[in-house]
């Protein structure tokens, strides 16, 4: 599903965010990406999302060499990817339903089909009863679940999460990770960037470890 081949990323010609990174992720796999702040986790995810291009090496996702994607192909490529952020990035002037529907609105999905998909996604994260609420009325954990519903409403083949539990207490963090496991069980490839080593250890999935932009560990699930 994902392949990094001798990937490097420099910013400003001097700062090296990633250096000679090599790994492969199989379709339907779930794994964690960890490392200290500044280790290169977010840079790596941005390359997968094709928000940036590598300075050297190749990034391949679902058979696509991302460096060769034409600009017109990038929006279609990104529809295969769901992304969950630490800070939710919800629109606070729109309802839960409208926030989750946003990716479908952008694609021009027919309203009846969009409503069906949105309610199915909200049901999966346990928030169907809150579809009319505004984000300000929700707890942090509920907002994160709305973000997950929005990320999966397109039924992506790949789900990326960047520090999705950074602002949550341990129990809510575990609940969010269990949701990711639920989506993984139905075939979605899931990659979660996190520095919560205790939580990662409890969940027994493959772990990629970055240090100063280099891949220093690739540990299979216990």
Number of C-alpha atoms within 10 A of each C-alpha: 16 18 21 20 16 16 22 22 24 16 10 6 8 8 9 16 20 26 20 15 21 16 14 12 17 11 16 16 17 25 21 23 26 24 23 13 13 13 19 25 27 17 20 25 20 16 20 22 21 19 11 15 20 21 15 16 17 20 26 18 20 15 10 14 12 22 16 12 12 9 8 8 11 14 12 11 16 16 18 17 21 25 22 23 18 16 16 20 12 21 15 12 11 16 19 29 23 21 23 30 23 17 19 21 14 8 12 10 13 10 12 9 10 20 17 11 20 27 19 17 26 24 15 17 18 15 20 17 10 18 19 12 15 19 22 15 13 14 10 18 19 19 21 27 24 28 25 27 30 28 24 27 22 21 18 17 19 27 23 23 23 20 20 24 27 15 14 15 11 14 11 16 18 17 14 21 17 13 16 21 18 14 18 19 14 9 16 23 25 24 24 25 23 22 19 15 11 9 16 20 13 10 16 15 17 20 22 20 22 23 19 17 23 20 21 13 14 14 14 11 12 10
